[in-house]
Amino acid sequence: MNRRRVVRAITMATLAAVIDAAAAGQVTFLEESFAFDASKPAAGSWLGNATLPPNPAAHVFLALRVEPGEAAGPVVRLTLIEAGALDRACETLTADGARLSFRLVGPGGEFRFDGAVSDDGQRYAGEVTVFAAGAQRGKATRFEFARTPRPLDVPEPLAFTGELEAMGAAMGMSIVLGQTPGGHWVGQLDVPLQMLRGFPVINLTDVDGTITGHLPVPGGASFEVSLDGRRQRMTGTFRQSGMEFPIDFARDLNYAYKEVRRPQEPKPPYPYETREIIVEHPDGFVLAGTLTLPDPAQFGEGPHPVAVLISGSGQQDRDEALLGHKPFLVIADHLTRNGIAVMRFDDRGVGGSGGLETLDTATSADFATDTLAVVNHLVTLDAIDRDHIGLIGHSEGGLIAPLVDTMTERIAFMVLMAGPGVRGEALLEVQRRLLSEAAGMSPEAIERQNAVIREAIAMLRDGASVRDLVNFALKRARELNPDLPLTDDQFRAAARGQFTMLASAWMRYFLDYDPAPALRQVSCRVLALNGTLDLQVWHEQNLDAIERILTEQGVDVTAKRYPGLNHLFQPAKTGAVAEYAQIETTFDETVLRDMVEWIKSKVQ
């Protein structure tokens, strides 16, 4: 699960997760030569590694597809998870014989690759330069690819499809394997609910009929499977985040990628006006977004009341896109069709917004200044009713909205969707317990996890460094498993990311932040919402606190809890994160209607 979309839980990497991460971090090239077109040597499929700033010691995974194309040059598609790119089309810069250069525009910046194919056609290597958003100069490191066929490119590929029972939910999955002429296995994975299509499996091995493959995803994942004698069934185990899930998939003779339905997602042409907006931030970067304005034939020329959408934790695009869902697009569409203008924007460092270079030190307080800059820009637009500017914050956005209200007198109303009402550390401890219970962990294992994390947080407050925390984790892992199958250096490398996040400026701020002081300064009308199956921001802990604090201050507050809705306001069975992608509904229609009715009642 991508951590961008939730209040980020602090989790200690389990031993199995650390092993997966270490194994999946770098592609091992096959010792085999593959046929290629000498007149177009870059054409084909490639797997590789690169080092990227600011950590040139850490390898990142790359997958590249180059199709010959027409006169305009080859079609280049790249998978680079750190740039949010999954088989994304790139701009070809140079295609001249063995030389190929291209660029990928990623969140908050761009990646330029320039290299050449070796004389034997088996390697493509060169330099990758990373440009932060708005930067004129980039930082360069190295990359190298090896020509590697996809399983569908070799004779007689084997596709197996089934459902993985993960954290209380069934998730459809296909594993496709193929053997090269030299006898090496190659593979790919489809998980439609997680928007993975043809995702490469790397470092496949076959030991006595047991095939092991690794997935180069954050945190690492792997599977270990066997095929029956007729190659009609695949059985084994899938591992991720320290958990194991049984695989029992049947041969799929009619293999095809299965699209995911998102019936609420609006499609153009829209019955309202859309404007692309650029906002200048006082700190010297821009924020890019979309303003939707109601149809003048139905609602008049304006000025219109407006709601500014504030996303949850981590850097997100203007649609708050997640696993094929675009909740902010759905919310904006519904409100605008009902006469309320909506401004949604890319978070700093994402999409068209700058500020990527600030993220190492940015906290929720800094992100509040982003929303304030947007509000101050809206005040200058004739189409906007300056007296009826509101904020709609989701998750961490529900923490940021009251902060913004303390910075300006322009806020007329506020909708807090799954907003925090208690200190971050207390929220996260309940979140960890609920998510772990939904994932099937025992009470004893949950308490051990929480005890270790509490100790790590205490060490952090006492001045511990990331190195100290990693060594602490290594000590605990050795105590729990004296036969730990990793060297100390391997464990440290795999665990460092967990503790870098824990020690980040954002997390330090969030752990100690208490929403109460800002809530006590709120004077505008407030609608506070929570689902009863929200396991990330528990309603009994947070919604109750928000309602109590605002009521004590005499604020006009309406608090609503919705039975059976999860953190994304979807109808859910358990509230587990694994369900998010499986649910076709992006955002519950009842909540949408309630927001429209409440906003209209407060702005007339």
DOFI-71380 format. One record per residue (C-alpha): y, x, z. Coordinates in steps of 0.05 Angstrom, whole numbers, padded with zeros to 5 digits, always signed. Layout:
<pts>
YXZ
...
</pts>
This chain:
<pts>
+00000+00000+00000
+00067+00028-00020
+00108+00040+00043
+00174+00021+00007
+00164-00053+00019
+00153-00058+00093
+00182-00035+00159
+00146+00032+00156
+00090+00036+00206
+00076+00104+00236
+00003+00119+00227
-00037+00181+00245
-00078+00203+00185
-00151+00195+00203
-00199+00251+00189
-00228+00218+00127
-00158+00203+00099
-00138+00276+00108
-00201+00299+00072
-00188+00250+00015
-00116+00274+00009
-00137+00347+00007
-00189+00335-00047
-00145+00291-00090
-00083+00334-00089
-00098+00379-00149
-00136+00370-00214
-00193+00418-00226
-00196+00432-00301
-00262+00422-00338
-00294+00485-00365
-00304+00454-00434
-00268+00455-00500
-00251+00390-00537
-00237+00376-00610
-00164+00367-00630
-00121+00361-00692
-00092+00430-00706
-00035+00399-00746
-00014+00358-00685
-00040+00399-00627
-00004+00360-00572
-00037+00294-00591
-00091+00270-00543
-00103+00258-00469
-00085+00309-00415
-00093+00316-00340
-00052+00367-00301
-00013+00392-00242
+00059+00409-00228
+00102+00434-00172
+00166+00397-00159
+00229+00412-00118
+00241+00414-00060
+00170+00437-00043
+00145+00484-00097
+00082+00499-00056
+00056+00428-00063
+00021+00405-00126
+00031+00336-00156
-00016+00301-00204
+00002+00287-00277
-00032+00248-00332
-00005+00250-00403
-00022+00212-00467
+00008+00235-00533
-00002+00192-00595
+00017+00221-00663
+00067+00166-00680
+00106+00160-00744
+00168+00196-00771
+00205+00186-00705
+00156+00233-00671
+00098+00226-00623
+00093+00171-00571
+00090+00204-00502
+00067+00167-00440
+00066+00199-00371
+00037+00183-00303
+00077+00216-00247
+00071+00178-00182
+00129+00215-00150
+00174+00185-00203
+00144+00116-00198
+00114+00124-00268
+00046+00096-00287
+00032+00109-00361
+00107+00102-00375
+00137+00116-00443
+00180+00178-00446
+00235+00200-00493
+00211+00254-00541
+00261+00311-00545
+00223+00362-00587
+00158+00358-00626
+00151+00420-00669
+00081+00446-00681
+00052+00469-00615
+00118+00458-00578
+00131+00391-00543
+00188+00371-00498
+00203+00302-00469
+00239+00270-00412
+00223+00215-00362
+00278+00177-00326
+00254+00163-00256
+00283+00135-00191
+00350+00167-00181
+00341+00222-00232
+00303+00250-00291
+00246+00298-00305
+00248+00342-00368
+00184+00375-00391
+00186+00432-00441
+00123+00470-00460
+00074+00491-00513
+00001+00479-00530
-00044+00541-00527
-00074+00569-00590
-00142+00540-00573
-00111+00471-00562
-00139+00464-00492
-00077+00476-00449
-00006+00450-00450
+00039+00488-00401
+00112+00501-00390
+00172+00484-00346
+00192+00418-00314
+00265+00411-00293
+00285+00357-00243
+00356+00329-00246
+00380+00286-00188
+00421+00225-00208
+00488+00247-00235
+00471+00321-00229
+00491+00367-00286
+00444+00422-00265
+00370+00415-00249
+00317+00453-00212
+00258+00481-00252
+00186+00493-00234
+00120+00498-00273
+00069+00449-00300
+00002+00457-00334
-00044+00406-00368
-00116+00411-00392
-00140+00370-00451
-00186+00317-00419
-00215+00257-00455
-00212+00188-00424
-00278+00154-00411
-00265+00104-00468
-00256+00164-00515
-00328+00189-00506
-00392+00158-00533
-00425+00103-00493
-00375+00094-00435
-00401+00056-00374
-00357+00002-00343
-00373-00031-00277
-00334-00090-00248
-00336-00125-00181
-00297-00142-00119
-00282-00094-00062
-00280-00127+00006
-00221-00093+00037
-00185-00113+00101
-00207-00185+00099
-00193-00196+00025
-00232-00189-00040
-00199-00144-00091
-00222-00141-00163
-00236-00071-00189
-00267-00037-00250
-00293+00034-00251
-00305+00064-00320
-00344+00128-00329
-00363+00170-00388
-00397+00237-00401
-00366+00289-00446
-00409+00328-00497
-00413+00383-00445
-00442+00336-00393
-00379+00329-00349
-00362+00261-00321
-00293+00231-00334
-00268+00166-00304
-00214+00114-00296
-00200+00057-00249
-00170-00012-00258
-00142-00051-00198
-00100-00106-00230
-00074-00132-00163
-00044-00063-00150
-00020-00056-00222
-00067+00002-00236
-00093+00003-00307
-00135+00060-00334
-00114+00102-00274
-00149+00170-00279
-00205+00190-00232
-00205+00266-00223
-00252+00321-00199
-00315+00281-00213
-00380+00314-00192
-00453+00293-00199
-00501+00320-00146
-00573+00293-00152
-00548+00228-00183
-00492+00216-00132
-00426+00214-00169
-00363+00230-00129
-00293+00219-00156
-00223+00225-00127
-00160+00185-00139
-00094+00224-00138
-00055+00171-00100
-00012+00181-00038
-00058+00193+00021
-00117+00203-00025
-00176+00158-00041
-00247+00171-00066
-00312+00139-00083
-00385+00160-00079
-00433+00120-00122
-00501+00119-00155
-00525+00083-00217
-00592+00048-00221
-00645+00072-00270
-00621+00027-00326
-00547+00041-00312
-00535-00034-00301
-00510-00030-00229
-00465+00016-00189
-00472+00021-00113
-00438+00065-00062
-00376+00071-00020
-00300+00070-00032
-00257+00108+00018
-00183+00104+00031
-00138+00111+00092
-00197+00130+00135
-00235+00066+00120
-00298+00054+00080
-00314-00005+00035
-00381-00019+00001
-00386-00018-00075
-00436-00062-00110
-00412-00072-00181
-00449-00098-00242
-00446-00067-00312
-00389-00099-00351
-00410-00102-00423
-00347-00140-00443
-00300-00095-00405
-00226-00111-00413
-00166-00104-00367
-00153-00169-00329
-00079-00188-00325
-00050-00214-00259
-00012-00280-00260
+00057-00285-00229
+00076-00357-00247
+00142-00358-00209
+00173-00299-00245
+00230-00325-00289
+00235-00305-00361
+00297-00302-00405
+00336-00336-00432
+00364-00356-00364
+00407-00419-00356
+00462-00379-00324
+00505-00317-00335
+00481-00247-00316
+00528-00188-00309
+00510-00115-00300
+00553-00088-00244
+00571-00016-00225
+00599-00005-00155
+00633+00059-00133
+00610+00082-00064
+00662+00119-00021
+00613+00177-00015
+00618+00193-00089
+00558+00159-00122
+00548+00092-00156
+00506+00031-00141
+00480-00009-00201
+00461-00082-00197
+00459-00150-00229
+00505-00208-00212
+00480-00277-00232
+00532-00333-00238
+00516-00408-00240
+00520-00447-00305
+00593-00469-00313
+00571-00532-00350
+00535-00555-00287
+00574-00521-00231
+00643-00508-00260
+00678-00442-00274
+00680-00422-00201
+00697-00386-00160
+00626-00390-00132
+00596-00373-00064
+00554-00311-00069
+00495-00281-00031
+00482-00206-00031
+00408-00188-00026
+00389-00129+00020
+00320-00100+00011
+00269-00077+00062
+00254-00005+00083
+00245+00050+00033
+00281+00055-00033
+00271-00005-00078
+00298-00032-00143
+00342-00093-00149
+00282-00140-00156
+00248-00111-00093
+00188-00103-00141
+00120-00098-00107
+00050-00102-00135
+00073-00143-00194
+00116-00188-00151
+00192-00189-00158
+00215-00230-00098
+00290-00215-00105
+00288-00237-00178
+00254-00302-00157
+00304-00314-00101
+00364-00297-00145
+00339-00343-00200
+00328-00402-00153
+00395-00396-00117
+00434-00386-00181
+00402-00447-00214
+00427-00486-00153
+00499-00464-00156
+00499-00400-00113
+00517-00333-00145
+00472-00275-00126
+00484-00200-00126
+00423-00155-00123
+00426-00080-00131
+00383-00018-00137
+00380+00020-00071
+00412+00088-00071
+00369+00138-00108
+00332+00084-00148
+00341+00059-00219
+00413+00060-00240
+00440+00078-00171
+00458+00149-00150
+00455+00180-00081
+00385+00210-00087
+00410+00274-00056
+00431+00237+00008
+00363+00207+00025
+00338+00265+00068
+00390+00248+00120
+00405+00174+00106
+00391+00121+00159
+00398+00045+00163
+00470+00055+00183
+00483+00093+00118
+00449+00038+00078
+00495-00012+00111
+00554+00024+00078
+00520+00011+00010
+00520-00064+00022
+00591-00060+00048
+00613-00025-00017
+00580-00082-00057
+00615-00135-00015
+00682-00100-00025
+00671-00099-00100
+00653-00173-00103
+00720-00189-00069
+00755-00163-00132
+00719-00211-00180
+00752-00276-00200
+00685-00311-00207
+00670-00301-00132
+00694-00344-00075
+00720-00291-00027
+00715-00339+00032
+00641-00352+00022
+00607-00285+00015
+00539-00282+00050
+00482-00233+00062
+00407-00245+00054
+00367-00188+00085
+00292-00179+00082
+00255-00137+00135
+00299-00076+00147
+00351-00113+00106
+00352-00164+00164
+00371-00106+00209
+00424-00080+00161
+00459-00147+00151
+00486-00153+00223
+00509-00080+00217
+00549-00097+00155
+00579-00157+00191
+00607-00109+00244
+00643-00070+00189
+00680-00127+00154
+00708-00196+00166
+00686-00220+00097
+00617-00246+00116
+00613-00322+00120
+00538-00332+00128
+00475-00292+00137
+00401-00304+00124
+00353-00258+00161
+00284-00259+00130
+00233-00226+00175
+00289-00187+00208
+00276-00141+00268
+00301-00167+00335
+00276-00111+00381
+00277-00035+00385
+00241-00001+00328
+00189+00034+00370
+00168-00032+00404
+00165-00068+00336
+00122-00014+00306
+00072-00013+00363
+00059-00088+00355
+00058-00079+00279
+00005-00024+00284
-00038-00066+00330
-00035-00128+00286
-00047-00091+00220
-00104-00051+00251
-00136-00114+00278
-00131-00146+00208
-00164-00083+00179
-00223-00091+00226
-00209-00034+00275
-00238-00041+00345
-00192-00050+00405
-00214+00018+00431
-00197+00052+00365
-00129+00017+00362
-00112+00041+00432
-00133+00112+00416
-00088+00110+00354
-00029+00082+00393
-00038+00133+00449
-00037+00191+00400
+00025+00163+00364
+00061+00152+00430
+00048+00224+00448
+00072+00248+00380
+00136+00208+00387
+00148+00236+00456
+00138+00306+00429
+00188+00290+00373
+00240+00268+00423
+00229+00332+00462
+00247+00372+00401
+00179+00383+00368
+00181+00406+00296
+00138+00380+00239
+00095+00443+00248
+00086+00426+00322
+00064+00355+00305
+00015+00379+00251
-00016+00428+00299
-00021+00373+00351
-00058+00330+00301
-00104+00387+00284
-00120+00397+00357
-00137+00324+00366
-00179+00324+00302
-00219+00385+00326
-00231+00351+00393
-00257+00288+00360
-00298+00324+00307
-00317+00397+00322
-00350+00400+00253
-00286+00383+00216
-00302+00401+00143
-00233+00430+00128
-00200+00497+00144
-00140+00494+00189
-00094+00507+00130
-00126+00452+00089
-00117+00402+00146
-00045+00423+00157
-00028+00416+00083
-00058+00346+00080
-00026+00321+00145
+00043+00350+00135
+00068+00290+00096
+00051+00242+00152
+00092+00280+00202
+00149+00296+00155
+00158+00221+00150
+00153+00213+00225
+00207+00266+00236
+00253+00240+00181
+00324+00220+00198
+00309+00148+00178
+00249+00143+00224
+00284+00176+00283
+00341+00127+00276
+00295+00067+00269
+00251+00085+00328
+00311+00083+00376
+00353+00029+00342
+00363-00035+00382
+00389-00093+00338
+00417-00130+00399
+00487-00098+00402
+00501-00113+00328
+00473-00184+00335
+00519-00196+00395
+00579-00181+00349
+00558-00231+00296
+00604-00291+00290
+00584-00321+00223
+00530-00374+00213
+00459-00348+00213
+00392-00373+00186
+00334-00332+00215
+00265-00340+00183
+00195-00314+00197
+00124-00330+00177
+00072-00339+00230
+00025-00293+00192
+00076-00237+00186
+00039-00179+00217
+00094-00129+00204
+00152-00164+00239
+00117-00209+00289
+00154-00275+00298
+00140-00283+00373
+00171-00214+00385
+00229-00214+00335
+00249-00284+00315
+00250-00306+00388
+00295-00246+00406
+00344-00260+00348
+00350-00333+00366
+00360-00319+00440
+00413-00266+00429
+00453-00307+00379
+00448-00370+00420
+00474-00334+00482
+00535-00312+00440
+00549-00383+00418
+00533-00368+00345
+00514-00425+00298
+00441-00403+00288
+00382-00439+00257
+00314-00406+00268
+00254-00428+00228
+00182-00404+00229
+00135-00422+00173
+00061-00432+00189
+00015-00390+00146
+00067-00347+00111
+00063-00271+00112
+00116-00216+00112
+00133-00230+00039
+00137-00306+00053
+00074-00319+00014
+00020-00369+00035
-00033-00325+00066
-00101-00328+00099
-00096-00270+00147
-00029-00237+00135
-00063-00171+00119
-00026-00124+00071
-00087-00126+00025
-00072-00199+00009
-00002-00188-00017
-00023-00169-00088
-00077-00222-00092
-00032-00281-00078
-00003-00311-00142
+00057-00340-00106
+00114-00290-00101
+00158-00329-00052
+00144-00397-00019
+00180-00454-00053
+00194-00489+00014
+00232-00429+00040
+00272-00425-00025
+00292-00498-00018
+00310-00489+00055
+00355-00430+00040
+00392-00467-00015
+00402-00530+00029
+00425-00488+00089
+00473-00445+00048
+00504-00506+00014
+00512-00541+00081
+00550-00481+00108
+00596-00465+00049
+00624-00534+00034
</pts>
